[in-house]
Amino acid sequence: MIRRILAALLPAALLAGCGAAPLPPGTQVLTYASPYPPGHPFSRADQRWMQHIEQASGGRLRIKPYWAGALLSSDQSMEEIRHGVADIGLITPIYTRGGAHTQRAQAGFYGGVRSMGEQIGVYRCLAARFPALNNEVRGLRVLAVQPGNFPGILTRTRPVRTLADLKGLRLRAPAENLEVLRALGADPVDMPMADVYSALAKGVIDGVVAPADTLKSLHFAEVAQHFTALRVSRGSYPARAMSERSWNALTPEFQRLLHQSQDVWETALIDEMNAAETAGIAFGKAHGVAFLPIGPADQQRFDALYNGNAARIAAALTRFGSDGTPIFTEAQRLIAARAAEHPSACASNATDPATHA
């Protein structure tokens, strides 16, 4: 932590020492940190948001990015942003070591969700209704919710054509999928996505539950031969946030601008991830990756296992002092209503779900 704080202060010290030209009066620069390189789809969406902020503010609010983990880690990002390593950062509550159990669990409550836009909409409803979700990101001001392309099963050498083919495979998977895969005879592990390439290359794991964009964006086509189109549901989570300290230091005008830019950021994320998936499929085919279908009966069986496991995870949150069952039930109600083309308004007992003071 100390190393990262010092790293955050160093660029400002160097600029001061070099006699950098002063900013125009009324101009403010905020730092942004991400563990991803600038060419990653997440980072391209981040850059679109930065451009929007500068243009919408007439150049008076600017964002200085630090990419590729220069300031921010994957598993301690929330705490690092709270402590001012950067003003704004890409946070990953689903990978945080402790303190975000409800956030981590709720990402698996979205069985049957059909699109990234729906993922975001359901999360916003849940965050507006259930204080436990906001409590776990206390000290942060959420600026964007992260959706995601739907994962499949990517394997090194063994093709997966049916659920029976999963037996014995050591697979990296999100936490919400671990028990589902165990029930199907696989040997799942949870690890940061940044570690997966080397684990695949070394044969430490046989495959990964991941969307097709990773074939190109994370170069998985170099270390895997088969992609199975098993549709694995996934949810959203708060993924771009600012420390409350930095937020409170902004003028009301800049606060409004950042608040109103949430849709811009989330739309950019959806656009970039859709483009990345298309590019990933093309890249995978060009590099010899075989794309395999999955039968309807296997898909239905997987979906039933997924939701059954999600209900158990929700109930188990009581050991952390959180009642997850109503959150799971509401997520499924919202998804079912949208599937029936009768979406209902969120039932909210909260104020602004983006505020976590």
N, C-alpha and C positions, 0 to 999 in steps of 0.2 A: 504493500500500500504506500509506504513512504517513497519507494522508488518511483512509483507512478505519479505521486504528487509533485516530486521534484522534477520529473520529466515534463509535467504540465507547466511548471513555472519557468523552465529553462528557455523555451522559445521567446517568451515575453522579455526575459532578461537580455537575451541576445539582440532582440530588436531594439531595445532601449539603448544598449551599448553601441549599436551601429548607427544611432542617430536617425532612425526611420522617420519618414515624413509624418507629421502629425495628421490625425484624421480631421476631416471637416467638422466644425462644431455641430453637436447634436447627433453625431454618428457613433454607433456602438457595434463592437465586434464580439460575438459569442463563439466559444469553441465547441466543436462537435467531435466526438470520438466514436470509433467503430472498430470491432475486431476484424472486419472484412476489408479486403483490398478495394481500391477505387473502382475496379472493373467489374466487381460482383453485382448481380442484379439488385440486391438490397442497396448497395452504394450508389448505383445509377439513379435509383428512386430518391435516395437522400440528396443527390446533387440537383435533381429537378426541383425538390423542395427548397433547397438553398437558393437557387436561381429565382424561384417565385418570391421568397422572402426579400431578397435584395431588390427585385423589380417593384414589388408591391409597396416597399418602404421608400422608394425613390433613392435607393442606395444608402439610406441612413441606418439600416440594420443589416449587418453582414455576418456570415457564418464562416469560421476558419476550421476546416476539417483536419483530423488526424486519423489516418487509416491504418489498417492491418495490425491492430493491437498495439500501436505505438503508445497509447495511453490507457486503453481499456481492455479488460479481460472478459472472457465469456461467462465465467461462473461467479464473479464478484462484481459484475457491472453495476448492479443496483446500488450497492454500498459505495462503490467508487464515485458514482454520480452524486449520491447524497453528500459525500465529503468533498466535492468540488474538484475532482480530478479533471473534469471538463464541465462546461455549463450544461451541455446537452449530450446525450449518448444513446447508443443502441443497447437496450437492456434486455436481458433474457431471464425473466422470473422462472421459466420452466426448467432452467439449468442451475438456478441459485441453490447454494448449499444451505438449506434451512431458511425458515422465515417466510416462505411463499408456498406453503403446502396446498392451499386452496387454489391459487393461481395455477400451479403445476397440474393439479388434478382436473380442474375445469376444462383444460384444453382437450381432454378426452371425453367430454360430455356431448359432443356434436355429431353423434352417429346419425347418418342420413342427410347431413348438410350437403347442399348441391353446388355452392359457388363460394368464391372468396368474398364477394360482397355480402353474402348471407352470413358467413363466418363473422365478419365485422359487426353486422347488425345484431346478431344474437349476443355477441360479447357486450356490446354497448347496453343492451337491455339488461343483461345479467349484472353488469357493474352498477347500473342505475338502481337496481333493486336490492342487491345483497352487499351490505357494508363490509363483509369479510374480504371481498376482492379488493376494495379500495384500501382497507386497513393494511394489506400486505405490500402496498406500494406507497405507504405513508412517507412523507418527506420528499416525494417526487411529484412533479406535474406531468401527467401523461400527455404527450403531443401527438401520438399516432398509435393505432392498434395494428398488429401484424397479422395479416391473413397468410394463407399458404396454398401452393399447389398440392393436389392430392397425391400422396405417395403410392408407389408400387413396391415390388420386391426386386431388388437388383442383386444378382449373385455372380460370383467369380467364375465358377466352372460348371456347377450343377444347375440345369434348367429346372424351373418350378412351373409345372403345367397344371397341377392340382394341389389342393391343400395337403394331401398326403405327402407330397414331395418336400414339404417343409421339415419333416421329421429329421432330427439330427443336425440341422443346419445351425451354425452359430451366427446370429444376426444382430447387428446393431439396430435398435429400435427406440422410439420415444417411450418414455416411462409408461404412458397409458396403454401401450400395446404389448408390454412384456408378458403379462399373464395370459393374454389371448394367444400369443405365439407359443407359450409353454403348453397351453392346453392342446395345441396342435402338434406337439412333439418337438418343437424347435428349442434351441438353447439361446435365448435372447440376452443381450447385454445393453446397458445404457452408457453411452460415452458422448462427449462433445463431437459435433459433426466435423470439427477441425481435425480430429484425430483419426477419422475413418479412412482416408486415403491410404495412409501408411499401414493401418491395420489390414486393409484389403490387400495391399501390395505384398505384405509379409505373410499372408495367410492366417493371421491371428483371428480374423472373422471370415465367414463364408459369404456374407452378403450384408445388405443394409436396406432398411425400410426408408425409402427416399423418393422424392419426385424425379421425373425425367430430366428436369433442368440441370440436375447435378452431374449428368453425364458430361456436360460441357463446363458448367460453372465451377465444379469441383474436380473436373478431369477424371471422373469415375469410369468413363469409357476406356481409359487406359488400363484399368485394373479389374474390370468386370466384363462378362460376356453375354449376360442374359438380363432382360428386364421384363418382369411379369406384371401385367396390367390389373392386378388386384387393387380395387379401389379402397384405400384405407382412409376413413374419415379423419378429419382433424379440425381443431378449433383455432380461435384467435387468442391473442394475449397482448397486453400493453408492451410495446417494444421500442418506442422512442420516447424519451422522458428528459425532463429538466429538473434540476434541484430546486426545491422551494426557495432556497436562499437566492439563487440566480433569478428565479421568476419574480420574487418580491422586489428585486433591484431594478426591474424594468419599468419603463413608463407605462401608464395605462394604455396608451396608443399601441406600443409594441406588444403588450399582453394580448390585446384584442387581435392584433395581426397574427400572432402565433396560435391563438385559439381558433381563429377562423381558417387557418391553414391546415387543420387536421384532415379535412376532406381531400385537399390537394395532395398531401403526403400519402394518404391511403390509396387514392386513385393511382398515383405514380407507382406505388408498390404493386398493385394489381396489374397494371400495364406491363411493368418490367418483368414480373414473374410469368405472365402469360407469354411474353416474347421469349423469355428464357426457356420455357418449356418447349415451345416450338423449335427453338434453336437446339435445345438439348436432344430432342428426338432426331432431328436431322443429323446432328453431330454423331450421335450414337449409331445410326444406320450407316453413316459414312465410315465408321471405325469398326464395323462388323458386329455390333451388338444385336443380338436376336431379340425381337419384341414378341412376347408370348401372351395370348389371351388367357382368361380364366373363365370357367363355366359358370352359368347363372346360379346353379345349385350351390357351388362352392362360395360364390360371392354372398349369397343369402346366409349361408352358414356362418361365414366370417362376420357379417354384419350383426347377427344374433349374438355371437360370442362377444363382439365388441361392446354392444350395449349392455349385455349382462355383466361384463367386467366393469364397465363404467358405473353401473349402479352399486356394485360392491365397493369400488374406490370411493364413491360419494359417501356411502355409509361409514367407511373406515375413517373419514376425516374427523369424526368425533374425538378420536384420541389426540388430535391437535387443537381441540376446542372449537371446531368449526362444524356446522351442520351442512354437509354437502348434498344430502338427498333433495332438499327443495331446489337447490341450484340445478342439479341434474334434471329433475322433473320439469323445471321451467324451461331449460334449454330444449328438451325434447318437445315440450308443448309448442314453443316458438317454431321449431323446425317443422313439426307436423302441420301447423297452421299455414306456414309458407308453402309447404308441399301441396296443400289443398287449395292454394291460391286464395286463402282467407287470412292474410297476415293481420295480427292484432297489434294495437299499440302496446308499448311496454308498460307494465304495471310497476310504477316507480314509487319508492318511498325515500329516495335520495334527492339531493339537489343536483349540482353539476357533477356528472360522473368523471369529468376530467380533473376535478380538484381533489387533492389528497393532502390537505394541510395537517 
